[in-house]
């Protein structure tokens, strides 16, 4: 630090072993404007982000290719239990019994049974089904639901109640058809 002007003349980060400093400082000398003109390539913030995305995608493809070659090319599936126990119930209607409940991985909702059933507007893949009194919906983030998981959930929520109008709704909102 220059004591007279308070100007920073150098810095050093001892832990990293990095630093920079002015070696031969001339004050008041005229500088050619061309010194401040960039003539190299220009990369916009969007271009830079796309470059990083492309690098990441290429690396992921390379890593996946290695795994398929060195380990297995077969699809790997395992049943994993999902906890639908909510830690939030952002909406519930004491009169009708309707509710929306969720935790960080799952969503569960119920409405009084309607003539045509009911579908929430979730972006995730989810199942809907009906019992004699209710229209239900269950979804999971970052996990695939299947008929067996939904059957287990139904037995926990409303054991022995008949289920109809069950269908899977994919993340694009397309109906997958009735399951029962």
QUIPEBEL-V764326 format. One record per residue. RES is the residue in three letters. NEAR is the number of other C-alpha atoms within 10 Angstrom. D_CENTER is the distance of its C-alpha to the mean C-alpha in Angstrom with 2 decimals. Layout:
{{RES | NEAR | D_CENTER} {RES | NEAR | D_CENTER}}
This chain:
{{UNK | 11 | 47.08} {UNK | 9 | 50.16} {UNK | 7 | 52.13} {UNK | 6 | 53.93} {UNK | 7 | 51.04} {UNK | 8 | 48.04} {UNK | 9 | 46.34} {UNK | 11 | 43.90} {UNK | 12 | 45.56} {UNK | 12 | 43.32} {UNK | 12 | 40.57} {UNK | 11 | 39.73} {UNK | 9 | 36.95} {UNK | 8 | 38.93} {UNK | 6 | 36.10} {UNK | 7 | 34.64} {UNK | 7 | 38.07} {UNK | 9 | 37.18} {UNK | 10 | 39.24} {UNK | 10 | 40.93} {UNK | 12 | 44.15} {UNK | 10 | 46.71} {UNK | 8 | 49.65} {UNK | 6 | 52.13} {UNK | 9 | 51.45} {UNK | 8 | 53.62} {UNK | 6 | 53.47} {UNK | 6 | 54.87} {UNK | 7 | 55.15} {UNK | 7 | 54.21} {UNK | 8 | 51.23} {UNK | 8 | 51.00} {UNK | 7 | 48.26} {UNK | 8 | 47.29} {UNK | 7 | 45.89} {UNK | 8 | 43.01} {UNK | 8 | 42.15} {UNK | 8 | 39.21} {UNK | 7 | 40.15} {UNK | 6 | 37.32} {UNK | 5 | 34.24} {UNK | 9 | 31.87} {UNK | 10 | 28.09} {UNK | 8 | 26.13} {UNK | 9 | 22.86} {UNK | 9 | 21.17} {UNK | 11 | 23.19} {UNK | 12 | 22.21} {UNK | 12 | 18.44} {UNK | 12 | 19.08} {UNK | 13 | 21.24} {UNK | 12 | 18.63} {UNK | 12 | 16.10} {UNK | 12 | 19.07} {UNK | 12 | 20.03} {UNK | 12 | 16.67} {UNK | 12 | 16.61} {UNK | 12 | 20.27} {UNK | 12 | 19.83} {UNK | 12 | 17.15} {UNK | 12 | 19.60} {UNK | 12 | 22.45} {UNK | 12 | 20.93} {UNK | 13 | 20.05} {UNK | 14 | 23.55} {UNK | 13 | 25.08} {UNK | 12 | 23.48} {UNK | 13 | 24.68} {UNK | 10 | 28.09} {UNK | 9 | 28.58} {UNK | 9 | 26.99} {UNK | 11 | 26.40} {UNK | 12 | 25.47} {UNK | 7 | 25.20} {UNK | 6 | 22.10} {UNK | 6 | 21.35} {UNK | 6 | 20.63} {UNK | 5 | 21.23} {UNK | 10 | 21.28} {UNK | 10 | 19.15} {UNK | 8 | 20.00} {UNK | 14 | 17.53} {UNK | 12 | 18.53} {UNK | 18 | 18.58} {UNK | 13 | 20.57} {UNK | 15 | 19.31} {UNK | 10 | 19.22} {UNK | 12 | 19.06} {UNK | 14 | 21.15} {UNK | 9 | 20.61} {UNK | 11 | 23.21} {UNK | 15 | 26.21} {UNK | 10 | 29.55} {UNK | 8 | 32.50} {UNK | 6 | 34.77} {UNK | 10 | 32.86} {UNK | 11 | 30.71} {UNK | 17 | 27.52} {UNK | 17 | 24.35} {UNK | 19 | 20.56} {UNK | 19 | 19.22} {UNK | 19 | 15.96} {UNK | 16 | 14.59} {UNK | 12 | 11.24} {UNK | 15 | 10.79} {UNK | 20 | 13.32} {UNK | 22 | 15.05} {UNK | 22 | 18.78} {UNK | 21 | 21.14} {UNK | 23 | 24.80} {UNK | 22 | 27.35} {UNK | 18 | 31.07} {UNK | 17 | 31.84} {UNK | 12 | 32.32} {UNK | 7 | 34.43} {UNK | 9 | 31.63} {UNK | 17 | 28.82} {UNK | 19 | 25.68} {UNK | 18 | 22.09} {UNK | 19 | 19.36} {UNK | 8 | 17.26} {UNK | 16 | 13.87} {UNK | 13 | 11.34} {UNK | 20 | 10.65} {UNK | 20 | 13.55} {UNK | 26 | 16.20} {UNK | 25 | 19.89} {UNK | 24 | 22.62} {UNK | 25 | 26.16} {UNK | 24 | 29.28} {UNK | 17 | 31.94} {UNK | 12 | 35.31} {UNK | 11 | 34.18} {UNK | 19 | 30.41} {UNK | 25 | 27.58} {UNK | 26 | 24.49} {UNK | 25 | 20.79} {UNK | 26 | 18.27} {UNK | 26 | 14.65} {UNK | 21 | 12.08} {UNK | 15 | 8.33} {UNK | 10 | 7.90} {UNK | 14 | 11.68} {UNK | 14 | 14.45} {UNK | 19 | 17.12} {UNK | 12 | 20.66} {UNK | 13 | 24.07} {UNK | 10 | 25.07} {UNK | 15 | 22.15} {UNK | 19 | 22.81} {UNK | 13 | 26.51} {UNK | 11 | 26.07} {UNK | 16 | 24.12} {UNK | 19 | 26.87} {UNK | 12 | 29.54} {UNK | 10 | 28.05} {UNK | 11 | 27.76} {UNK | 11 | 30.94} {UNK | 11 | 33.01} {UNK | 9 | 35.67} {UNK | 13 | 34.78} {UNK | 10 | 34.89} {UNK | 17 | 31.71} {UNK | 16 | 31.80} {UNK | 16 | 29.72} {UNK | 22 | 26.83} {UNK | 19 | 24.43} {UNK | 23 | 20.96} {UNK | 22 | 18.96} {UNK | 15 | 16.44} {UNK | 13 | 13.29} {UNK | 10 | 15.79} {UNK | 16 | 18.05} {UNK | 10 | 20.77} {UNK | 12 | 22.89} {UNK | 12 | 23.53} {UNK | 11 | 26.92} {UNK | 12 | 28.53} {UNK | 12 | 28.36} {UNK | 9 | 31.50}}
